[in-house]
């Protein structure tokens, strides 16, 4: 039987010169030294012990971050460390809001530019390097959503942990002692993946038996202990030039140059 060879039609021919450009995505929240320390939650149970502030030298056990997240990456807002500090993105947002507000993200314009930061939490934890019970302990950075749920929906996991740390029982005692040095307990974040849902589901709970921080530190290699630097030194803050460059990934370069000229004029 003679077979007919199908010739490609014009609609199936791929023009190699017209391939869509590869989108760059850069998670630049942390300095290069700490990028590999970010904890990736595995499917199933993720047990961990929050590191007290005095162990890492941080001003507090949790750093409230302000983060700009766009289709091209994540960047820390300067007010993460300096509450009154404005960024290039703030100035551009103010200008566009006055002149062409339709360019900005809103409930009616989901494709608009997102130039306002959202809350993220960052803390040090000690956890197993793998789900195996005999795997070594390591120091990791846990970054989670700090959304409080005030505009609807569920609070982010970072906010849930913050609330868990201060919850009181009927005797006005701490319901979950997750921050103490010697009698503090672990927390568990269970990651549930199902075929019925597009996104994973997370369940947060606290352990019951003490997880002494001194005993955990004794099990850590020197390299892991040395990694426990103040949270304020872990975050990467960008220069103004870097902020303008990141903005060029969202807007045409000529448009960014025009806006910058207006904003920076005396």
C-alpha positions in Angstrom: 0.0 0.0 0.0 1.4 3.4 -1.0 1.7 5.9 1.8 1.2 9.6 1.2 3.9 11.8 2.7 2.3 14.8 4.4 4.1 18.0 3.5 4.0 20.7 6.2 1.6 23.5 5.6 2.6 27.2 6.0 0.8 27.2 9.4 3.1 24.5 10.8 6.4 25.8 9.6 8.4 27.3 12.5 10.3 30.4 11.7 13.5 30.2 13.9 14.1 34.0 13.6 10.7 34.7 15.2 11.0 32.7 18.4 9.6 34.3 21.5 12.3 35.8 23.7 13.1 33.8 26.8 11.7 35.5 29.9 14.2 36.1 32.7 13.1 35.4 36.2 15.4 36.4 39.1 14.7 35.7 42.8 16.9 38.4 44.2 15.6 38.7 47.7 18.8 37.4 49.3 22.5 38.2 48.9 24.4 35.6 46.8 26.0 34.1 49.8 22.6 33.0 51.2 20.7 32.1 48.0 21.3 28.4 48.5 20.0 28.6 52.1 16.4 29.2 51.1 14.2 26.3 52.3 12.2 24.6 49.6 9.3 22.8 51.2 9.0 19.1 50.2 5.7 17.3 49.7 4.6 15.9 53.0 5.7 16.8 56.5 8.4 19.5 57.0 9.4 19.7 60.6 11.7 22.6 61.7 12.8 24.6 64.7 12.7 28.4 64.6 16.1 29.9 65.6 15.9 32.5 68.4 17.1 36.0 67.5 20.0 35.9 69.9 21.4 32.8 68.2 21.6 34.5 64.8 22.3 38.0 66.1 19.1 39.3 64.5 17.1 42.2 65.9 14.1 39.8 66.1 13.4 36.2 65.2 11.3 37.2 62.1 12.1 39.9 59.6 9.0 41.6 58.0 10.0 42.1 54.4 8.4 44.3 51.8 8.8 42.7 48.4 8.1 43.7 44.8 7.1 40.6 42.8 6.7 40.8 39.1 6.7 38.3 36.2 10.4 38.9 36.0 11.5 38.4 39.6 11.4 39.3 43.3 13.1 42.3 44.8 13.3 43.6 48.3 11.9 47.1 48.9 14.4 49.4 50.8 11.9 49.9 53.6 12.4 46.3 54.6 15.3 47.7 56.7 14.5 51.4 56.7 10.8 52.0 57.3 10.8 55.6 55.9 12.9 54.8 52.8 11.3 55.3 49.4 12.2 53.3 46.3 12.4 54.1 42.6 9.3 51.9 42.2 7.4 54.1 44.7 8.3 57.3 42.7 7.3 55.7 39.4 4.0 54.5 40.9 3.2 57.9 42.3 3.9 59.5 38.8 1.9 56.9 36.9 -1.0 57.1 39.3 -1.3 60.8 38.7 -0.8 60.7 34.9 -1.7 57.3 33.4 -3.4 55.2 36.2 -4.7 52.8 33.6 -1.1 51.4 33.3 -1.2 50.2 36.9 -2.5 47.0 38.3 -6.0 47.1 39.8 -9.0 44.9 40.3 -10.3 46.0 36.9 -6.9 45.8 35.2 -5.2 42.6 36.1 -2.5 43.0 33.4 -1.3 46.4 34.8 2.1 47.0 36.3 2.5 45.8 39.9 4.7 48.4 41.5 3.6 48.2 45.1 5.3 45.7 47.5 3.6 42.8 49.3 4.5 41.4 52.7 6.8 38.5 53.2 8.3 37.0 56.3 11.9 35.7 56.7 13.3 33.6 59.6 16.1 31.1 60.3 15.1 27.5 61.0 17.0 24.3 61.8 15.6 21.3 59.9 16.7 18.0 58.4 18.5 18.1 55.1 16.0 15.6 53.7 12.8 13.8 54.8 14.9 10.9 56.2 14.9 10.8 60.0 18.6 10.2 60.1 19.6 13.0 57.7 21.8 15.7 59.2 20.5 19.0 60.5 21.1 22.2 58.5 20.4 25.9 58.9 17.9 27.3 56.4 16.0 30.5 55.7 12.2 30.2 55.6 10.4 32.8 53.4 6.6 32.8 53.5 3.8 35.2 52.7 3.1 37.8 55.4 -0.4 38.6 54.1 -2.8 39.0 57.1 -6.0 38.2 55.3 -7.4 41.7 55.8 -8.6 42.0 52.2 -10.2 38.5 52.1 -8.8 35.0 51.6 -6.6 33.0 53.9 -3.7 34.6 55.8 -0.2 33.7 54.5 1.8 31.0 56.3 4.3 33.6 57.5 1.5 35.5 59.2 0.0 32.3 60.6 3.4 31.5 62.2 3.6 35.0 63.7 0.1 34.6 65.1 0.9 31.1 66.4 3.8 32.6 68.4 1.5 34.8 70.4 -1.7 32.8 70.7 -2.9 32.3 74.3 -4.9 29.5 75.8 -7.7 29.7 78.3 -5.2 30.2 81.2 -3.6 33.0 79.3 -0.5 30.9 78.7 1.2 30.5 75.4 -0.7 28.0 73.4 2.3 27.1 71.2 5.7 27.7 72.7 7.6 27.9 69.4 10.2 30.6 70.3 11.7 29.6 73.6 15.3 28.5 73.8 15.2 25.2 75.8 11.5 24.3 76.1 10.4 25.6 72.7 8.8 23.2 70.2 9.1 22.6 66.5 6.6 23.6 63.9 5.5 21.5 61.0 4.4 22.7 57.5 2.7 19.9 55.7 2.6 20.4 51.9 -0.3 18.6 50.3 -0.4 18.1 46.5 -3.5 16.8 44.9 -4.6 16.2 41.3 -7.8 18.1 41.9 -6.1 21.3 42.7 -3.7 23.5 40.6 -1.8 24.7 43.7 -0.5 22.8 46.7 -2.2 23.1 50.1 -0.3 23.8 53.3 -1.2 22.8 56.9 0.6 24.4 59.8 0.8 22.9 63.3 3.1 22.9 66.3 4.9 20.0 68.0 4.4 19.0 71.6 7.7 17.9 73.0 10.6 20.3 73.7 13.2 20.7 71.0 16.2 22.3 72.8 18.0 24.8 70.7 21.3 24.0 72.4 21.0 20.3 71.5 20.2 21.2 67.8 23.2 23.6 67.7 25.4 20.8 69.0 24.4 18.7 66.1 25.2 21.3 63.5 28.5 21.4 61.6 30.6 24.5 62.1 29.7 25.6 58.5 26.0 25.6 59.4 26.5 27.5 62.6 28.6 30.1 60.8 25.7 30.6 58.3 23.4 31.9 61.1 24.0 35.5 60.4 21.6 38.4 61.3 18.6 38.5 59.1 19.3 42.1 58.3 22.6 41.0 56.6 20.9 38.3 54.6 18.6 40.6 52.5 19.8 42.1 49.3 19.0 45.8 48.9 19.4 47.2 45.4 21.0 50.5 44.4 18.8 53.0 42.5 20.5 52.1 39.2 19.6 48.4 39.8 16.0 49.4 40.5 15.7 51.3 37.3 17.2 48.4 35.4 14.7 46.0 36.9 11.9 48.4 35.8 13.2 48.2 32.2 12.2 44.5 32.3 8.6 45.6 32.8 8.4 48.7 30.6 9.9 49.8 27.3 13.4 51.2 27.8 12.4 54.5 26.1 9.4 54.9 28.4 11.5 54.3 31.5 14.0 56.9 30.4 11.3 59.4 29.9 9.7 58.8 33.3 13.1 58.9 35.0 13.9 62.2 33.4 10.7 63.8 34.7 11.1 62.3 38.2 14.7 63.2 38.6 14.5 66.7 37.3 15.3 69.5 39.9 
